């Protein structure tokens, strides 16, 4: 009987721990150098993805940020639009906001979401790019993966040149392999996998979120800020990222 009680208490403690992990607010900070042909002023980019059902508190951002990128799954079925609007409002109070669609976002009314985005001046990167800080050679490129458009990637990079410094964002990291000639990016951002969400040691449905340097570029896959289905996390805590991006001096202007 005592043995069963111990197992029960351990299970309850584990569930409480997983619940705390699911609603944690871990800020990951990283300084990143990006090569450039035209010098740009260092800036802080906030990347947050997979918000799902969570609330983004007004006090979540208590640091300087110059641009905010939402990497998809801001919302899912059943989330009130008022919560979405409040989350956007709390982000937009700090910096310009850019958004790419995730696989769950269109579970609510797309028209209603777009109205919220227009109201708060959120730029939707549905297969397109924008210049940042009036620098035509510093570009943010967004792919609407789940629209499944045959020319989506081509349209997203249509205004990008070989000498541009590019930050690429898609909801899913499974688009990273597509970023090869004639397309290129120095920094790639994605979410979607939740880092496996529940991991047993090194094992999980997906790899744990990470920042990796490979093939002369940087790939960031976040664990995500929220959860879906099971609002529990183990071994892949909820997180969001503050990237301080500076120009690499090795490339001639």
C-alpha positions in Angstrom: 0.0 0.0 0.0 2.8 2.4 0.9 4.5 1.5 -2.4 1.4 2.5 -4.3 1.1 5.7 -2.4 4.6 6.6 -3.2 4.0 5.9 -6.9 0.9 8.1 -6.8 2.6 11.0 -5.0 5.5 10.8 -7.5 3.0 10.8 -10.4 1.3 13.9 -9.0 4.6 15.6 -8.4 5.7 14.9 -12.0 2.4 16.2 -13.4 2.8 19.4 -11.4 6.3 19.8 -12.7 5.2 19.3 -16.3 2.4 21.8 -15.8 4.8 24.4 -14.5 7.1 23.7 -17.5 4.2 24.2 -19.9 3.4 27.7 -18.5 7.0 28.9 -17.9 8.4 32.0 -19.5 12.0 31.1 -20.3 13.7 33.9 -22.3 16.6 32.6 -24.4 19.1 35.4 -25.3 21.7 35.1 -28.0 24.0 37.4 -29.9 24.2 36.6 -33.6 26.5 38.0 -36.3 25.1 38.1 -39.8 27.3 38.8 -42.9 26.3 42.0 -44.8 27.3 44.0 -47.8 25.6 47.1 -46.3 26.3 47.9 -42.7 23.2 48.0 -40.4 22.8 49.1 -36.9 22.6 46.2 -34.4 19.1 45.4 -33.4 17.1 43.1 -31.0 14.7 40.7 -32.6 12.1 38.9 -30.5 11.0 35.5 -31.9 8.0 33.8 -30.4 6.0 30.8 -31.9 3.4 28.3 -30.9 1.5 30.5 -28.5 -1.7 28.4 -29.0 -3.9 29.0 -26.0 -1.5 31.0 -23.8 -1.8 34.6 -22.8 1.1 36.9 -23.5 1.4 39.1 -20.4 2.0 42.8 -20.8 5.1 42.5 -18.6 6.6 39.6 -20.6 8.8 42.1 -22.5 10.8 44.2 -20.1 13.8 44.8 -22.3 14.6 46.7 -25.5 13.2 45.1 -28.7 13.3 46.5 -32.2 11.3 44.0 -34.2 9.0 41.1 -33.2 8.4 38.0 -35.3 5.6 35.5 -34.6 6.5 32.2 -36.1 3.0 30.8 -36.5 0.3 29.0 -34.3 -0.6 32.2 -32.5 -4.0 30.7 -32.0 -5.9 27.4 -32.4 -9.5 26.3 -32.4 -11.5 27.4 -29.3 -9.3 30.4 -28.4 -11.3 33.6 -28.1 -10.4 36.3 -30.6 -10.3 38.8 -27.7 -7.3 36.9 -26.3 -5.6 37.0 -29.6 -6.2 40.7 -29.9 -4.9 41.3 -26.4 -1.7 39.2 -27.1 -1.1 41.2 -30.3 -1.7 44.5 -28.4 0.8 43.5 -25.7 3.5 42.7 -28.4 2.8 45.6 -30.6 3.2 48.0 -27.7 7.0 47.3 -27.9 7.9 47.1 -31.6 6.7 46.4 -35.2 5.2 42.9 -35.4 5.5 40.4 -38.3 3.6 37.1 -38.6 3.7 33.9 -40.6 0.8 31.4 -40.6 1.1 28.1 -38.7 -1.0 24.9 -39.2 -3.4 25.8 -36.4 -4.0 29.5 -37.0 -6.7 29.0 -39.7 -8.7 26.8 -37.3 -10.3 30.2 -36.4 -11.7 32.7 -38.8 -8.8 33.9 -41.1 -10.8 37.1 -41.9 -11.2 37.9 -38.2 -7.5 37.3 -37.6 -6.6 39.6 -40.5 -8.8 42.3 -39.1 -6.9 42.1 -35.8 -3.6 42.3 -37.7 -4.8 45.4 -39.7 -6.0 47.0 -36.5 -2.6 46.7 -34.8 -0.5 47.2 -37.9 0.9 43.6 -37.9 2.5 42.7 -41.2 1.6 39.2 -42.5 4.4 37.6 -44.4 2.4 35.2 -46.6 5.1 34.3 -49.2 6.8 37.7 -49.3 9.7 39.7 -47.9 10.1 43.1 -46.4 13.1 45.3 -45.7 13.9 46.1 -42.1 14.8 49.6 -40.9 14.7 51.1 -44.4 17.7 49.0 -45.4 16.8 47.3 -48.7 19.6 44.8 -48.2 18.4 43.6 -44.8 15.3 41.5 -45.5 12.8 39.5 -43.5 11.3 36.7 -45.6 8.2 34.7 -44.6 6.8 31.5 -46.0 3.1 30.5 -45.7 4.0 26.8 -45.7 0.5 25.4 -45.0 -1.2 27.3 -47.8 0.6 24.8 -50.1 1.1 27.2 -52.9 3.4 25.8 -55.7 5.1 29.1 -56.1 5.2 30.1 -52.5 9.0 30.0 -52.0 9.6 31.7 -55.4 7.2 34.5 -54.4 8.7 34.8 -50.9 12.2 35.4 -52.4 11.1 37.3 -55.5 12.5 40.7 -54.2 15.6 39.2 -52.6 19.1 39.6 -54.2 22.3 37.7 -53.7 23.8 40.5 -51.7 21.0 40.8 -49.2 21.3 39.7 -45.6 18.2 37.5 -45.1 16.3 36.4 -42.0 13.9 33.6 -43.1 10.9 32.5 -41.1 8.6 29.6 -41.6 6.3 27.9 -39.0 8.0 24.5 -39.7 11.7 23.7 -39.8 11.0 21.2 -42.5 11.3 24.1 -44.9 14.9 24.7 -44.0 16.2 22.2 -46.6 14.5 24.3 -49.3 16.7 27.3 -48.6 19.4 26.5 -51.1 20.3 28.0 -54.5 18.8 30.0 -56.0 17.5 31.0 -52.5 19.7 31.8 -49.5 19.3 33.1 -45.9 21.8 33.7 -43.1 19.4 33.2 -40.2 16.4 30.7 -40.3 13.7 30.7 -37.7 10.9 28.1 -37.1 8.8 26.5 -34.4 6.0 23.9 -34.8 7.7 20.9 -33.2 7.4 22.1 -29.6 10.8 20.5 -29.0 8.9 17.2 -28.7 7.0 18.8 -25.8 7.3 15.7 -23.6 10.7 14.1 -23.7 12.0 11.1 -21.8 15.7 11.9 -21.4 17.1 12.3 -24.9 14.0 10.8 -26.5 11.0 12.7 -27.9 8.7 12.9 -30.9 10.9 15.7 -32.3 14.3 17.1 -31.5 14.6 19.6 -28.7 14.7 23.2 -29.8 18.1 24.5 -30.5 20.3 27.1 -32.2 22.7 25.5 -34.7 25.5 26.8 -36.9 25.8 24.9 -40.1 26.3 25.4 -43.8 27.4 29.0 -43.2 24.1 29.9 -41.7 22.3 29.8 -38.3 19.1 27.7 -37.8 16.9 28.4 -34.8 14.1 26.0 -33.9 12.2 27.0 -30.8 10.5 24.7 -28.3 7.6 27.2 -28.6 5.8 29.3 -26.0 2.6 27.3 -25.7 1.3 23.7 -25.9 -1.5 21.9 -27.7 -3.6 18.9 -26.8 -1.7 18.1 -23.5 -0.8 21.3 -21.6 2.2 19.6 -20.2 6.0 19.8 -20.9 8.9 17.6 -19.9 12.5 18.1 -21.0 11.5 20.9 -23.5 10.5 24.0 -21.5 8.4 26.7 -23.0 10.6 29.5 -24.3 10.9 32.6 -26.5 14.0 34.2 -27.9 15.7 37.6 -27.9 18.3 37.7 -30.6 20.8 40.6 -30.7 21.8 40.8 -34.4 24.9 42.5 -35.3 26.7 42.9 -38.7 29.6 40.7 -39.4 32.7 42.8 -40.2 34.4 40.2 -42.4 32.3 41.1 -45.4 33.2 44.3 -47.2 30.5 46.9 -47.4 
